[in-house]
Amino acid sequence: LFALDTTGSMMLVPERLIKKDLLHLLTSLESTGATNGQTPQICFCGVADITDDTPFQMGQFEADNRMDGWLQKINLGGGGGSEPMHEAYGLVLYALARKTKCDIWQRGKKGYAVITGDEMCPSSLSRQTIQKVFGDTVPENLSLKDLLAEAQEKWNLYFFYVATVSYGEKNVDRIYDFW
């Protein structure tokens, strides 16, 4: 799974990833074919601020040229900013923990998930946000720590920090240390 921060603070990074870098990855995967008898399946997501029109977008896992279709459908809203230096990356963790199903788990293995972003994440995901975005009813807010642990049971997680100029040099270490 590849989740992409689609907010304005990411500047041109999401567009470059969608139009160039990730297309190159897809072309490479398609040209090399299956490895070890298994064709990689990729799901692309877009994540933003909870107040954006599209706070979370998720395709489905595909192993052919449909991956490109899902990638091209991601809305690069460019919003953000409801909570300084925080985006709703917890939505990705919730989806990884509770909204995905992968064949690899039946073989006792974990999938790989990458989140790209330039900010921190709120310390919890509210029940109201979960209801709004996923339609799920949960009894209480979910802590980021618990969501992270739950997602890590099924996924090898990576956060690719994109050091943009949005918050100045003095905050880069703070954001980097958070992740």
C-alpha positions in Angstrom: 0.0 0.0 0.0 1.3 3.4 -0.9 -0.4 6.4 0.9 0.4 9.9 -0.4 -0.1 13.1 1.5 -2.2 15.3 -0.9 -2.1 18.6 1.0 -0.7 21.9 -0.2 2.3 21.8 2.1 3.6 18.9 0.1 3.9 21.4 -2.8 4.6 19.6 -6.1 5.7 16.3 -4.5 2.4 14.4 -4.9 2.0 15.4 -8.5 5.6 14.3 -9.3 5.0 11.0 -7.6 1.7 10.4 -9.5 2.9 11.5 -12.9 6.4 10.3 -12.9 8.0 8.3 -10.0 5.1 5.9 -9.2 4.3 5.4 -12.9 8.0 4.4 -13.3 7.5 1.9 -10.5 4.4 0.4 -12.1 6.1 0.1 -15.4 9.1 -1.7 -13.8 6.8 -4.1 -12.0 4.8 -4.8 -15.1 7.9 -5.3 -17.2 9.7 -7.7 -14.8 6.6 -9.8 -14.1 6.0 -12.0 -11.1 8.7 -12.8 -8.6 8.7 -16.1 -6.8 5.4 -16.9 -8.5 3.7 -13.9 -6.9 2.6 -10.8 -8.7 2.8 -7.7 -6.5 -0.5 -6.1 -5.7 -0.5 -2.4 -4.9 -3.1 -0.1 -3.5 -2.8 3.6 -3.7 -4.3 6.0 -1.2 -4.5 9.8 -0.7 -4.6 11.3 2.8 -5.1 14.9 3.8 -6.5 17.0 6.6 -9.8 15.8 8.1 -11.4 19.1 7.1 -10.5 18.7 3.4 -13.1 17.6 0.8 -11.3 14.3 0.4 -9.5 13.5 3.7 -8.9 9.9 2.7 -9.0 8.2 -0.7 -8.3 4.5 -1.2 -8.2 2.4 -4.3 -8.1 -1.4 -4.2 -5.2 -3.8 -4.5 -4.4 -4.5 -8.1 -1.7 -6.4 -9.9 -2.1 -5.1 -13.5 -2.6 -1.8 -15.3 -5.6 -1.0 -13.2 -3.0 0.2 -10.6 -2.3 3.2 -12.8 -6.1 3.9 -13.0 -6.4 4.1 -9.2 -3.2 6.2 -9.0 -4.6 8.7 -11.5 -7.9 9.0 -9.6 -6.3 10.4 -6.5 -7.5 14.0 -5.9 -4.7 16.4 -5.2 -6.8 18.7 -3.1 -4.0 20.9 -1.9 -5.9 21.8 1.3 -4.8 21.1 4.9 -4.1 23.4 7.8 -6.8 22.8 10.4 -4.2 21.7 13.0 -0.7 23.1 12.5 2.0 20.6 11.5 -0.5 17.7 11.6 -2.3 15.7 8.9 -4.8 12.8 9.3 -2.3 10.0 8.7 -4.2 8.1 11.4 -6.8 7.4 8.7 -4.2 5.3 6.8 -3.4 3.4 10.0 -7.1 2.7 10.6 -7.6 1.5 7.0 -4.5 -0.7 7.3 -5.6 -2.2 10.7 -9.3 -2.6 10.0 -10.2 -2.0 6.3 -7.8 -4.2 4.3 -7.6 -7.8 3.6 -4.6 -9.4 1.9 -3.9 -12.9 0.7 -0.3 -12.8 2.1 -1.6 -12.9 5.6 -2.9 -16.4 5.0 0.8 -17.4 4.3 1.8 -15.9 7.7 3.5 -12.9 6.1 3.1 -9.2 6.4 2.4 -6.7 3.7 4.3 -3.5 3.1 2.8 0.0 3.6 4.4 3.3 2.9 3.0 6.7 4.0 4.6 9.8 2.5 4.2 13.1 4.3 5.7 16.2 5.7 3.9 16.6 9.1 3.1 14.9 12.3 -0.2 13.1 13.1 -2.7 13.9 15.9 -2.3 11.6 18.9 -5.7 10.1 18.4 -8.4 9.5 15.7 -11.8 10.5 16.9 -14.8 8.3 16.8 -16.6 11.1 14.9 -13.9 11.1 12.2 -14.0 7.3 11.9 -17.8 7.5 11.5 -17.5 10.3 8.9 -14.8 8.8 6.8 -15.4 5.0 7.1 -19.0 4.8 8.3 -17.8 2.6 11.3 -19.1 3.0 14.8 -16.4 2.6 17.5 -17.0 3.1 21.2 -14.2 5.6 21.8 -11.4 7.6 20.1 -8.5 5.5 19.1 -5.0 6.4 20.1 -2.3 6.8 17.4 -0.1 4.4 19.4 -2.8 1.7 19.5 -3.6 2.1 15.8 0.0 1.9 14.9 0.4 -1.3 16.9 -2.7 -2.8 15.4 -1.5 -2.0 11.8 2.0 -3.3 12.5 0.5 -6.7 13.3 -0.3 -7.1 9.6 2.1 -4.6 7.9 5.7 -3.6 7.7 5.2 0.2 8.0 7.4 3.0 6.6 6.9 6.7 6.8 8.8 8.6 4.0 9.3 12.0 5.4 9.3 14.7 2.8 11.2 17.8 4.1 9.3 20.6 2.6 9.9 24.3 3.4 6.4 24.7 4.8 7.4 24.9 8.5 10.9 26.2 8.3 14.2 24.6 9.3 13.5 24.9 13.1 10.6 22.4 12.9 12.1 19.8 10.6 13.8 18.0 13.5 10.6 18.0 15.5 8.6 16.4 12.7 11.4 14.0 11.9 11.7 12.9 15.5 8.0 12.4 15.8 8.1 9.7 13.1 
